[in-house]
Amino acid sequence: MSDEARQDNCTSGLTTTARVHGIFSRIAPGYDSFNALASMGIDRRWRRTLVRMADLGPDSRVLDLAAGTGDLALALAVQGVPAEVVATDFCEEMLEVARRKAESFEGPTELTFRLEDAQALSLPDSSFDVVTVAFGVRNFPDREANFREVLRVLKPGGRYLVLEFSRPPVPPVRWLYHAYLRLVIPLIGALVAGDRASFVYLNDSIRTFPAQAQLAAELRRSGFSHCSWRDLTFGIVAVHVAVK
């Protein structure tokens, strides 16, 4: 990462938010292709696992944050079949892709897309049974603000499920994973999305994100009554479940 980019990440939250927004607006057209290639398709399995862990019922109302191109929102609607999924993102370019993908969706779930900042939601208090986010929390400049907002919009006893890249606990796996992030991810980003620099930033955001126990501690300090996690694929990713 250039010195200028590193300085951006150390400045105000507003500047960082603008930087993240710019990255995702640029890479939106190639984002799905990048995900499929970079994860070798395993990302679909990770999302299906989150949906199973959400344990949704036919009356459940779900809020999906940082929904991006809509893959998790669609998985929630198709596999979980709740009453409603409200998919939100702060990048309109990503939501445009999500809306196009959702045009072919048929099912009883009410599926809507909204432009929202996950750190300052315009949604009412105690209105959702479950809140989800996949690969978005590490890009929130103010995670504490997001956690407060999730607690506000969740019903009592509601759950926040966070699917995020994490830290493999076995050192050899961790070393190989970090080498892959450093060497391969920017190359795939350059080939698929034509934007190597943005994927260098995303690589850095993964490597500096808190480990599983640290993220759980953050969630508990923010006011969640309980938090547990499940490692997937040797701990490359983890699903945290935090209870209001």
N, C-alpha and C positions, 0 to 999 in steps of 0.2 A: 504494500500500500504506500502511496506517495506521502511525503511530509504534509502536503496540503490536505489530503484525505484524512490522515491521522489527526490533524488539527480540527477538522470538521467534527470528528467523533468526540472530541474533548470540549467542544463548545456547548452552547445552550441547547436545551431539549428541542426548541423550535428549529434551530439549524439542523440538528440531527434528524428530526422528523421530515424536514424538507429534503434532506439527502436521501433518506430511505424511500420517500415518495417518488423522487426522481428515478431511483434505481428501478423500482417495480413498474413504473409507467413505461420505462424504456424496454424492459425485458418481457412485458406481458405477452406479446405475440408469440415468442418462442419459449415461454415458461413451461408449458406442458411437455413439449418435446425434450427440453432439458431435464425435467424431472424423470421422465421415462428412461432416458439414456443414463443419467447419473446414478439412479438407484437400481437400474436393471429391472425395473418393474416392481421391486419390493415395496415401494411406497404405497401401492394399492393394498397390500396385505396389512401394512401398519394401520391404514385408515379403517379397514374392516375390523381390526382388533379393537380400535377405539370405540367403534359403534357397538360392538358386543359388550364392552365394558360399561358403556353408557346405560345399558339395560332400560331402554325406552319402552314406554307403553303407548297405547293408542290415544291417550289424552295428554301426552307429554308436549310441552312447548320448549323448543330448543333454540338457543341463540348461538350461531357460529361466527366467531370473531376472526378477523384477518382471513376471510374466506377465499381471497384470491380468485382463482379461476373456477372455483365451485366444486372441486372434487370431493371434499369432505361433506359439504352440504348435500350433494347428490347422494353420497353413500349413506348419510343419515336418513334421507328421505326414502331411498330404495330399500335399504337393509333394515333400518330401525323402525320405519313406518310410524313416526309420531304424528300428532295432530298438526304440528306446525314446525317449520324450520325457517328462521329469519337469518339469512346470510349477510354479513356485513364486511365491508372493507373500506379503507380510506383512499383507495386508488381506483378511480373510475375506469381506467383502462383495463384493469384486471376484472372488474365486475362486468364489463362489456363482454369479455370472453365467457364468463360464467353464465350470463343470461343467454347467450347463444347456445351453449351446451345444454342448458335446462329446457330449451324449447321442445325437445323430444321427450321430456319427462312426463310420464303418465302414472298417477297414483293418487291415493286419498290424502296424502300430506299436502298441506298448504305451504308452498315454497316461494319465498319472496327474497329480494335482494335490495339492500339499503346501503347508501354511502354513510359510513359512520367511523369516527375515530374511537378505537377501543379503549383509549385513555380518558374519553369524555363522551359517554354515550348519551343520546337524547331519548332513551327508552325509560319507561316507568319503573318505579321500585317494585321489587318482589313479583316480577312478571314471568319468570322463566324457571322451569324445573331443572334444566341442564344448560350449561354454557360450555362450548367447545372451542378449541383453537388448535390448529395444526401448523407447525413450523412458522409461527408468527410471534410468539412471546419474546424470542431473542431479539426481534427487531423493534420492540416497543422501547422508546427512549426512557420511559418512566414506568417500569413494571409495577411499582407500588400503586401508581394511579390506576393502572389496569385492574389490579387485584381489588382495589376499593370499589371500582365501578362494577366488577363482577359480583362482589358481595352485595352491592346495592340492588342489582336487578334480579338476583337469585331469590327464589322463595325459601323460607326456612327449611333446612334440610336438603336444599338443592346442591348440585355438584358441579364443579369446574374440572373438566378433563383437558389436560394439556399434553399434546403429542409434540415432542421436540427432540432435535438432535441432542445427544447427551455424551457422556464420557465412559467408554468401555472400561470396566474395572480390571480386566486382564492386560498387563503392560504390553505384550507383543501385539495383541489385537489393537490396542490404543495407538501404538506406534505406526502400524500399517494403515490404520484409519486416518491418522493425521497426515501421513505421507500422501495418501490418496486425495485428501482435501487440498493439500498444498500444491500438488503437482497436476492432478487430473481434472479437478473441478473447474479451475479457471480455463483450462484448455477446452473442455466441453462447452463452457459458457461462450468462449470465443467462436467455436465452430457452429453452435446451434443458434445462439442469440446475438452473435456479433458484438459481444460486450464483455471482454475479458475482465476489465477493471471492476465491474459491478460484482462479478463472481469471486474476485479476490476479496472484496469487502464481505460477501456472504460467507466465504470460507473463514475469514477472521472472526466473524460474529459467532460461528459455531465453536471455534477453538476456545474462545474466551467466555462462553456461556457457562453458568454455574453447573457443577456436577449434580447428580440426582439428589443427594442428601441436602445440598445447599439450597436447591430450588424448593424442596419440601419445607425447609426451615423458613425461607422467605414467605411462602404461602401461609404458614402457621403464624408468623409474626404479623402478617397483614390482617389476621382475624379469622381465618378458617379454623374450624374446630378440630379437624383431623386431616392429614394428608398422607397418602401412600403412593407408591409407584411400582410399575412393572417394566422391567427391561425387555427390549425386543432386539433380536439380531445381535446378540453378544453385547448389548448395551450401547450400540450405535445410536439408538433412539430409546426413549422411555415415555411411558404414558403416566402422568401424575393425575391422581384423583383427589381433589380437595373438597371438603364438605363444609357448607355454611353452618 
